[in-house]
């Protein structure tokens, strides 16, 4: 079966941990894997070094995101595809895996529609309409490309930079990119590895929940986790059998998630 693993930027740090590397090798020996990665913190660090101040905006729904103007999308693409992606690819090749680094630009892997306008909340919580910049809403995935690579025993490592209908670079959410990719390759599972155990309600870990129940509690959890729950419900609607939100900081995080140990499992 195919498993998609989203590795959040919050747990990448200086690179993929040795425990996760070993776990990827173990899981890849018995299943077909696709890795989607984040890295927003590193994008911000590089942008700062280049003298480009980063602006973050909040949607009426509470989602916080990077405002991506032309200079920012260039930096975003450079860091995501040229630094983080290749660091992961090299780490996996060192242990003998046929890792291949891709962005959504390659082979039109992730196509998205550019958002012309964005509705945001200003400092006084008032709604404002601003230019959409270079952010996109995913419209399609080239699943055949990924299936071809998987059939040849390659391990795709994907950065969430999409291509627009006008062939522009677009910033798309990494969690939702993982969800759409999972749907595009008929994956059995998509695992979102982050820096917490999973969804917490009243301080308690939610161990198993249906996608309908998950949708109903989205507004009651923090914006970072809310995105992962949204991505999970989208993946389920695209035919993925299960979504797992789990800590990437534990030993053997992928194996633990597949065995539903200390995590949140979302099913249809």
DRENDO-1510 file (C-alpha; in Angstrom, 1 decimal, always signed):
<recs>
REC; n; res; u; v; w
REC; 1; UNK; +0.0; +0.0; +0.0 .
REC; 2; UNK; +1.0; +3.6; -0.4 .
REC; 3; UNK; +1.6; +5.9; +2.6 .
REC; 4; UNK; +2.1; +9.6; +2.4 .
REC; 5; UNK; +4.0; +11.2; +5.3 .
REC; 6; UNK; +3.9; +15.0; +5.9 .
REC; 7; UNK; +6.9; +16.1; +7.9 .
REC; 8; UNK; +6.2; +19.5; +9.5 .
REC; 9; UNK; +8.8; +22.2; +9.6 .
REC; 10; UNK; +8.5; +22.3; +13.4 .
REC; 11; UNK; +10.3; +19.0; +13.7 .
REC; 12; UNK; +12.8; +19.3; +10.8 .
REC; 13; UNK; +15.2; +21.6; +12.7 .
REC; 14; UNK; +18.6; +21.0; +11.2 .
REC; 15; UNK; +17.3; +18.0; +9.2 .
REC; 16; UNK; +15.5; +14.8; +9.6 .
REC; 17; UNK; +16.4; +13.0; +12.9 .
REC; 18; UNK; +18.4; +9.8; +12.9 .
REC; 19; UNK; +15.4; +7.9; +14.4 .
REC; 20; UNK; +13.1; +9.1; +11.7 .
REC; 21; UNK; +15.6; +8.3; +9.0 .
REC; 22; UNK; +15.9; +4.7; +10.4 .
REC; 23; UNK; +12.1; +4.4; +10.6 .
REC; 24; UNK; +11.7; +5.6; +7.0 .
REC; 25; UNK; +14.2; +2.9; +5.9 .
REC; 26; UNK; +12.2; +0.3; +7.8 .
REC; 27; UNK; +8.8; +1.3; +6.5 .
REC; 28; UNK; +10.0; +1.8; +2.9 .
REC; 29; UNK; +11.3; -1.8; +2.9 .
REC; 30; UNK; +7.7; -3.0; +3.1 .
REC; 31; UNK; +5.5; -0.2; +1.9 .
REC; 32; UNK; +5.6; +2.5; -0.8 .
REC; 33; UNK; +6.3; +5.9; +0.7 .
REC; 34; UNK; +5.9; +9.5; -0.4 .
REC; 35; UNK; +7.2; +12.3; +1.8 .
REC; 36; UNK; +5.9; +15.9; +1.8 .
REC; 37; UNK; +7.8; +18.4; +3.8 .
REC; 38; UNK; +7.3; +21.8; +5.3 .
REC; 39; UNK; +9.9; +24.4; +6.4 .
REC; 40; UNK; +8.3; +27.7; +6.9 .
REC; 41; UNK; +10.6; +28.7; +9.8 .
REC; 42; UNK; +13.7; +28.2; +7.5 .
REC; 43; UNK; +12.0; +30.3; +4.8 .
REC; 44; UNK; +11.6; +33.1; +7.3 .
REC; 45; UNK; +15.2; +32.8; +8.4 .
REC; 46; UNK; +16.6; +33.0; +4.9 .
REC; 47; UNK; +14.2; +35.9; +4.0 .
REC; 48; UNK; +15.4; +37.8; +7.0 .
REC; 49; UNK; +19.1; +37.2; +6.0 .
REC; 50; UNK; +18.2; +38.6; +2.5 .
REC; 51; UNK; +16.5; +41.6; +4.0 .
REC; 52; UNK; +13.0; +40.7; +3.1 .
REC; 53; UNK; +10.7; +41.2; +6.0 .
REC; 54; UNK; +8.0; +38.5; +6.2 .
REC; 55; UNK; +4.3; +39.4; +6.7 .
REC; 56; UNK; +1.8; +37.0; +8.2 .
REC; 57; UNK; -2.0; +37.3; +7.8 .
REC; 58; UNK; -5.0; +35.8; +9.5 .
REC; 59; UNK; -8.2; +34.7; +7.7 .
REC; 60; UNK; -11.7; +35.2; +9.2 .
REC; 61; UNK; -11.6; +31.4; +9.9 .
REC; 62; UNK; -8.5; +31.9; +12.1 .
REC; 63; UNK; -5.9; +30.4; +9.7 .
REC; 64; UNK; -2.5; +32.2; +10.0 .
REC; 65; UNK; -0.4; +32.2; +6.8 .
REC; 66; UNK; +2.5; +33.9; +5.1 .
REC; 67; UNK; +1.6; +36.7; +2.7 .
REC; 68; UNK; +3.5; +35.7; -0.4 .
REC; 69; UNK; +4.4; +38.6; -2.7 .
REC; 70; UNK; +6.7; +38.2; -5.7 .
REC; 71; UNK; +10.0; +38.4; -3.8 .
REC; 72; UNK; +8.7; +36.1; -1.1 .
REC; 73; UNK; +7.6; +33.3; -3.5 .
REC; 74; UNK; +11.1; +33.4; -5.1 .
REC; 75; UNK; +12.7; +33.0; -1.6 .
REC; 76; UNK; +10.0; +30.4; -0.6 .
REC; 77; UNK; +10.8; +28.3; -3.8 .
REC; 78; UNK; +14.5; +28.6; -3.4 .
REC; 79; UNK; +14.5; +27.4; +0.3 .
REC; 80; UNK; +11.8; +24.8; +0.0 .
REC; 81; UNK; +13.1; +23.2; -3.2 .
REC; 82; UNK; +16.8; +24.0; -3.2 .
REC; 83; UNK; +17.7; +23.7; +0.4 .
REC; 84; UNK; +15.2; +21.7; +2.6 .
REC; 85; UNK; +14.1; +19.3; -0.1 .
REC; 86; UNK; +17.7; +18.4; -1.2 .
REC; 87; UNK; +18.9; +18.0; +2.4 .
REC; 88; UNK; +16.2; +15.4; +3.0 .
REC; 89; UNK; +16.9; +13.7; -0.4 .
REC; 90; UNK; +20.7; +13.4; +0.5 .
REC; 91; UNK; +19.9; +12.1; +4.0 .
REC; 92; UNK; +17.7; +9.3; +2.5 .
REC; 93; UNK; +20.3; +8.5; -0.2 .
REC; 94; UNK; +22.9; +8.0; +2.4 .
REC; 95; UNK; +21.0; +5.0; +3.8 .
REC; 96; UNK; +20.5; +3.5; +0.4 .
REC; 97; UNK; +17.0; +4.8; -0.6 .
REC; 98; UNK; +16.3; +5.9; -4.1 .
REC; 99; UNK; +15.0; +9.3; -3.0 .
REC; 100; UNK; +14.0; +11.8; -5.7 .
REC; 101; UNK; +13.3; +15.4; -4.9 .
REC; 102; UNK; +10.4; +17.2; -6.5 .
REC; 103; UNK; +8.3; +20.3; -6.2 .
REC; 104; UNK; +4.8; +20.8; -7.4 .
REC; 105; UNK; +6.3; +22.6; -10.4 .
REC; 106; UNK; +8.0; +19.4; -11.8 .
REC; 107; UNK; +5.8; +17.6; -14.3 .
REC; 108; UNK; +2.9; +19.8; -13.1 .
REC; 109; UNK; +2.8; +17.6; -10.1 .
REC; 110; UNK; +0.7; +20.1; -8.1 .
REC; 111; UNK; -1.5; +22.5; -10.1 .
REC; 112; UNK; -3.3; +25.3; -8.3 .
REC; 113; UNK; -5.4; +28.3; -9.0 .
REC; 114; UNK; -3.9; +31.6; -7.9 .
REC; 115; UNK; -6.0; +33.4; -5.3 .
REC; 116; UNK; -6.7; +36.9; -6.8 .
REC; 117; UNK; -8.0; +38.3; -3.6 .
REC; 118; UNK; -7.7; +37.4; +0.1 .
REC; 119; UNK; -10.1; +38.3; +3.0 .
REC; 120; UNK; -8.1; +38.9; +6.1 .
REC; 121; UNK; -8.6; +40.3; +9.6 .
REC; 122; UNK; -6.7; +43.5; +10.5 .
REC; 123; UNK; -5.3; +44.4; +13.9 .
REC; 124; UNK; -8.8; +45.4; +15.1 .
REC; 125; UNK; -10.3; +42.1; +13.9 .
REC; 126; UNK; -12.0; +43.9; +11.0 .
REC; 127; UNK; -12.4; +42.2; +7.6 .
REC; 128; UNK; -10.3; +43.5; +4.8 .
REC; 129; UNK; -9.8; +42.5; +1.2 .
REC; 130; UNK; -6.2; +42.5; -0.1 .
REC; 131; UNK; -4.3; +41.3; -3.2 .
REC; 132; UNK; -3.9; +37.5; -3.2 .
REC; 133; UNK; -0.2; +37.6; -4.0 .
REC; 134; UNK; +1.3; +34.2; -5.0 .
REC; 135; UNK; -0.8; +31.8; -2.9 .
REC; 136; UNK; -2.9; +29.1; -4.5 .
REC; 137; UNK; -5.7; +26.7; -4.0 .
REC; 138; UNK; -4.8; +23.2; -5.2 .
REC; 139; UNK; -6.9; +22.1; -8.3 .
REC; 140; UNK; -5.2; +18.8; -9.4 .
REC; 141; UNK; -2.4; +16.3; -8.7 .
REC; 142; UNK; -0.4; +14.5; -11.4 .
REC; 143; UNK; -0.9; +11.1; -9.7 .
REC; 144; UNK; +0.4; +9.2; -12.7 .
REC; 145; UNK; +3.8; +10.7; -12.3 .
REC; 146; UNK; +4.0; +9.6; -8.7 .
REC; 147; UNK; +2.7; +6.2; -9.4 .
REC; 148; UNK; +5.3; +5.7; -12.2 .
REC; 149; UNK; +8.1; +6.7; -9.7 .
REC; 150; UNK; +6.7; +4.4; -7.0 .
REC; 151; UNK; +6.5; +1.5; -9.4 .
REC; 152; UNK; +10.2; +2.0; -10.2 .
REC; 153; UNK; +11.0; +2.0; -6.4 .
REC; 154; UNK; +11.7; +5.7; -6.1 .
REC; 155; UNK; +10.8; +7.5; -2.9 .
REC; 156; UNK; +9.4; +10.9; -3.9 .
REC; 157; UNK; +10.2; +13.8; -1.6 .
REC; 158; UNK; +7.9; +16.8; -2.4 .
REC; 159; UNK; +8.0; +20.5; -1.5 .
REC; 160; UNK; +4.7; +22.4; -1.5 .
REC; 161; UNK; +5.3; +24.8; -4.3 .
REC; 162; UNK; +2.6; +24.6; -7.0 .
REC; 163; UNK; +2.3; +25.8; -10.6 .
REC; 164; UNK; -0.6; +28.1; -11.6 .
REC; 165; UNK; -2.7; +28.0; -14.7 .
REC; 166; UNK; -0.5; +30.9; -15.9 .
REC; 167; UNK; +2.7; +28.9; -15.1 .
REC; 168; UNK; +3.6; +30.9; -12.0 .
REC; 169; UNK; +5.1; +29.7; -8.8 .
REC; 170; UNK; +2.5; +29.4; -6.0 .
REC; 171; UNK; +2.7; +28.8; -2.2 .
REC; 172; UNK; +0.3; +26.1; -1.1 .
REC; 173; UNK; -0.3; +24.7; +2.3 .
REC; 174; UNK; +1.9; +21.7; +3.0 .
REC; 175; UNK; -0.7; +19.7; +4.9 .
REC; 176; UNK; -3.4; +20.2; +2.3 .
REC; 177; UNK; -0.8; +19.3; -0.4 .
REC; 178; UNK; -0.1; +16.0; +1.4 .
REC; 179; UNK; -3.9; +15.4; +1.5 .
REC; 180; UNK; -4.4; +15.9; -2.2 .
REC; 181; UNK; -1.3; +13.9; -3.1 .
REC; 182; UNK; -2.6; +11.0; -1.0 .
REC; 183; UNK; -5.9; +11.2; -2.8 .
REC; 184; UNK; -4.1; +11.4; -6.2 .
REC; 185; UNK; -2.2; +8.1; -5.6 .
REC; 186; UNK; -5.0; +6.3; -3.9 .
REC; 187; UNK; -3.0; +6.1; -0.7 .
REC; 188; UNK; -4.1; +4.0; +2.2 .
REC; 189; UNK; -2.8; +6.4; +4.9 .
REC; 190; UNK; -1.6; +10.0; +5.2 .
REC; 191; UNK; +0.4; +10.7; +8.4 .
REC; 192; UNK; +0.9; +14.3; +9.6 .
REC; 193; UNK; +4.0; +14.4; +11.8 .
REC; 194; UNK; +4.2; +17.4; +14.0 .
REC; 195; UNK; +5.6; +18.5; +17.4 .
REC; 196; UNK; +2.6; +17.3; +19.5 .
REC; 197; UNK; +0.9; +14.0; +20.0 .
REC; 198; UNK; -2.3; +14.8; +18.0 .
REC; 199; UNK; -5.6; +16.6; +18.6 .
REC; 200; UNK; -6.2; +17.6; +22.2 .
REC; 201; UNK; -9.6; +18.4; +23.6 .
REC; 202; UNK; -9.8; +19.7; +27.2 .
REC; 203; UNK; -6.2; +18.6; +27.6 .
REC; 204; UNK; -6.9; +15.0; +26.6 .
REC; 205; UNK; -5.7; +13.3; +23.4 .
REC; 206; UNK; -8.4; +12.4; +20.9 .
REC; 207; UNK; -7.4; +8.9; +19.9 .
REC; 208; UNK; -10.0; +8.1; +17.2 .
REC; 209; UNK; -12.6; +10.2; +15.5 .
REC; 210; UNK; -14.7; +10.2; +12.3 .
REC; 211; UNK; -14.1; +12.8; +9.6 .
REC; 212; UNK; -17.6; +14.2; +10.3 .
REC; 213; UNK; -16.8; +14.5; +14.0 .
REC; 214; UNK; -13.4; +16.0; +13.1 .
REC; 215; UNK; -15.0; +18.7; +11.0 .
REC; 216; UNK; -17.4; +19.6; +13.8 .
REC; 217; UNK; -14.6; +20.3; +16.3 .
REC; 218; UNK; -12.2; +22.2; +14.0 .
REC; 219; UNK; -13.2; +25.6; +15.4 .
REC; 220; UNK; -12.4; +24.4; +18.9 .
REC; 221; UNK; -8.7; +23.7; +18.3 .
REC; 222; UNK; -5.7; +25.9; +17.5 .
REC; 223; UNK; -5.1; +27.2; +14.0 .
REC; 224; UNK; -2.0; +25.0; +13.4 .
REC; 225; UNK; -3.9; +21.8; +14.4 .
REC; 226; UNK; -7.1; +23.0; +12.6 .
REC; 227; UNK; -5.2; +23.0; +9.3 .
REC; 228; UNK; -4.2; +19.4; +9.9 .
REC; 229; UNK; -7.7; +18.4; +10.7 .
REC; 230; UNK; -9.0; +20.2; +7.6 .
REC; 231; UNK; -6.4; +18.4; +5.5 .
REC; 232; UNK; -7.4; +15.1; +7.1 .
REC; 233; UNK; -11.1; +15.5; +6.2 .
REC; 234; UNK; -10.1; +16.5; +2.7 .
REC; 235; UNK; -8.0; +13.4; +2.3 .
REC; 236; UNK; -10.8; +11.2; +3.6 .
REC; 237; UNK; -13.2; +12.8; +1.1 .
REC; 238; UNK; -10.6; +12.0; -1.7 .
REC; 239; UNK; -10.7; +8.3; -0.8 .
REC; 240; UNK; -7.8; +7.9; +1.7 .
REC; 241; UNK; -8.7; +5.3; +4.3 .
REC; 242; UNK; -7.2; +6.9; +7.4 .
REC; 243; UNK; -5.3; +10.0; +8.5 .
REC; 244; UNK; -3.0; +10.0; +11.5 .
REC; 245; UNK; -1.8; +13.1; +13.3 .
REC; 246; UNK; +1.2; +12.2; +15.5 .
REC; 247; UNK; +4.4; +13.4; +17.1 .
REC; 248; UNK; +7.5; +13.3; +14.9 .
REC; 249; UNK; +9.7; +13.7; +18.0 .
REC; 250; UNK; +9.2; +10.1; +19.3 .
REC; 251; UNK; +11.3; +7.1; +18.3 .
REC; 252; UNK; +10.1; +5.4; +15.2 .
REC; 253; UNK; +7.4; +8.0; +14.6 .
REC; 254; UNK; +6.0; +6.6; +11.3 .
REC; 255; UNK; +5.8; +3.0; +12.7 .
REC; 256; UNK; +4.1; +4.3; +15.8 .
REC; 257; UNK; +1.6; +6.3; +13.8 .
REC; 258; UNK; +0.8; +3.3; +11.6 .
REC; 259; UNK; +0.2; +1.2; +14.8 .
REC; 260; UNK; -2.0; +4.0; +16.2 .
REC; 261; UNK; +0.2; +4.5; +19.3 .
REC; 262; UNK; -0.2; +7.8; +21.1 .
REC; 263; UNK; -1.8; +9.7; +18.2 .
REC; 264; UNK; -5.1; +10.8; +16.7 .
REC; 265; UNK; -6.6; +8.6; +14.0 .
REC; 266; UNK; -9.3; +10.1; +11.7 .
REC; 267; UNK; -11.4; +7.7; +9.5 .
REC; 268; UNK; -14.4; +8.0; +7.3 .
</recs>
